[in-house]
Amino acid sequence: PAGQPPPDPAAVARLAETLQAMARAVIQGMAVPAAPVTTDTPALREAASAIEALRATLAGPGFAAEPGRVRPPSPTTQPD
Protein backbone atom coordinates (compact mmCIF):
# COMPACT_ATOMS: atom_id res chain seq x y z
CA PRO A 1 0.00 0.00 0.00
CA ALA A 2 1.04 3.58 -0.63
CA GLY A 3 3.07 5.20 2.10
CA GLN A 4 4.25 1.92 3.62
CA PRO A 5 7.73 0.49 3.28
CA PRO A 6 8.05 -2.54 1.02
CA PRO A 7 7.46 -5.87 2.76
CA ASP A 8 10.33 -7.99 3.98
CA PRO A 9 11.32 -10.44 1.20
CA ALA A 10 11.35 -13.30 3.74
CA ALA A 11 7.72 -12.56 4.66
CA VAL A 12 6.76 -12.56 0.98
CA ALA A 13 8.60 -15.87 0.53
CA ARG A 14 6.71 -17.43 3.48
CA LEU A 15 3.35 -16.48 1.96
CA ALA A 16 4.44 -17.79 -1.44
CA GLU A 17 5.59 -21.09 0.11
CA THR A 18 2.25 -21.43 1.90
CA LEU A 19 0.34 -20.84 -1.32
CA GLN A 20 2.52 -23.36 -3.18
CA ALA A 21 2.00 -25.98 -0.43
CA MET A 22 -1.76 -25.50 -0.70
CA ALA A 23 -1.63 -25.86 -4.49
CA ARG A 24 0.43 -29.06 -4.23
CA ALA A 25 -2.01 -30.51 -1.70
CA VAL A 26 -5.01 -29.79 -3.92
CA ILE A 27 -3.29 -31.18 -7.03
CA GLN A 28 -2.31 -34.35 -5.17
CA GLY A 29 -5.74 -34.78 -3.60
CA MET A 30 -4.41 -34.30 -0.07
CA ALA A 31 -5.84 -32.18 2.74
CA VAL A 32 -4.53 -28.62 2.76
CA PRO A 33 -2.50 -27.40 5.75
CA ALA A 34 -4.66 -26.75 8.81
CA ALA A 35 -2.66 -23.83 10.23
CA PRO A 36 -4.21 -20.41 9.58
CA VAL A 37 -2.29 -18.07 7.28
CA THR A 38 -1.15 -14.91 9.08
CA THR A 39 1.57 -12.29 8.83
CA ASP A 40 2.99 -9.59 11.09
CA THR A 41 3.92 -7.48 8.05
CA PRO A 42 1.37 -4.66 7.59
CA ALA A 43 1.96 -4.48 3.82
CA LEU A 44 1.10 -8.17 3.46
CA ARG A 45 -2.01 -8.39 5.66
CA GLU A 46 -4.43 -8.11 2.75
CA ALA A 47 -2.60 -10.84 0.79
CA ALA A 48 -2.40 -13.08 3.86
CA SER A 49 -6.11 -12.57 4.49
CA ALA A 50 -6.95 -13.59 0.91
CA ILE A 51 -4.70 -16.67 1.14
CA GLU A 52 -6.30 -17.60 4.49
CA ALA A 53 -9.78 -17.32 2.95
CA LEU A 54 -8.68 -19.65 0.15
CA ARG A 55 -7.10 -22.08 2.65
CA ALA A 56 -10.28 -22.12 4.76
CA THR A 57 -12.39 -22.85 1.68
CA LEU A 58 -10.10 -25.63 0.49
CA ALA A 59 -10.00 -27.13 4.00
CA GLY A 60 -13.78 -27.05 4.27
CA PRO A 61 -16.44 -29.60 3.35
CA GLY A 62 -16.34 -30.70 -0.25
CA PHE A 63 -12.66 -29.98 -0.71
CA ALA A 64 -10.79 -31.50 2.24
CA ALA A 65 -9.67 -35.10 2.15
CA GLU A 66 -11.09 -37.26 4.91
CA PRO A 67 -8.59 -37.93 7.71
CA GLY A 68 -6.31 -40.79 6.72
CA ARG A 69 -7.60 -40.94 3.17
CA VAL A 70 -6.56 -38.98 0.12
CA ARG A 71 -8.98 -37.86 -2.53
CA PRO A 72 -8.60 -39.45 -5.95
CA PRO A 73 -6.82 -37.20 -8.43
CA SER A 74 -8.94 -35.15 -10.77
CA PRO A 75 -9.21 -36.63 -14.26
CA THR A 76 -8.24 -33.21 -15.62
CA THR A 77 -5.07 -32.89 -13.52
CA GLN A 78 -1.91 -33.32 -15.52
CA PRO A 79 1.26 -34.67 -13.86
CA ASP A 80 4.16 -32.25 -13.43
N, C-alpha and C positions, 0 to 999 in steps of 0.2 A: 504493500500500500504506500501511497505517496507520503513523504515526510518521515518514513521509518527507514532505519538502516537495513541493508540487505540481510537476509537470513544467513545463519551460519551454514556453510556447506555440509557439515556433518549432520545437521538437523534435516536438511533437504535429503541427504542420502538415506537417513533412517526412514523417512516417509516413503521414499522411492522403494527401498527394500521391503517395506511392509506391503506396499501395493503389488510388488512383484510376487511376494509370497502368497498373497491372496489369489492372484491370477494363476499361479502354478497349482494351487489347491483346487481351484474351480476346474481347470483344464484336466487335472488328474482325477477328478471326482472325489476328492477328499474334503473333509470339513475344513473350513477356513479357521485361521487362528481365533481364539476366544478372547484374547486380551484387547481391551478397547484401544483405539488409536488416539493418542494425545500428543501435544507438544508444549514446551514452555516458551517457544519462540513466537512472539506476537505476530510477526509477519507471516507465519505459517498456520496460524489458528484456523483460518477459513479452509485451507486445503486439508488440514488434519480433520476438521469437522466433516468435510465432504467424504473423505476416505473412511471415516468412522461410520457414516451413514451407509455407505456401500458395504462395509464389513458386516454391520448389523443386519442388513438385508440378506446378504449371502449366508449368514449364519442362522437365519431364521427358517421357519417351516417352509418346506418346498425347495430349499436350496441345500441345506446342511445334510451331510451324510449322517446316518444313524450311528451312534457310538459303536465302535468296533466293526463297522461295515462301510466299505467305500461304495460310492455310487458308480454304476457302470458308466464308461465313457460315452460321451455324446457321439452319435453316428456322424456328425458333421465336424468333429474335432480332428484336426490333422496332427500327426506326430511332429515333433520338432525336427 
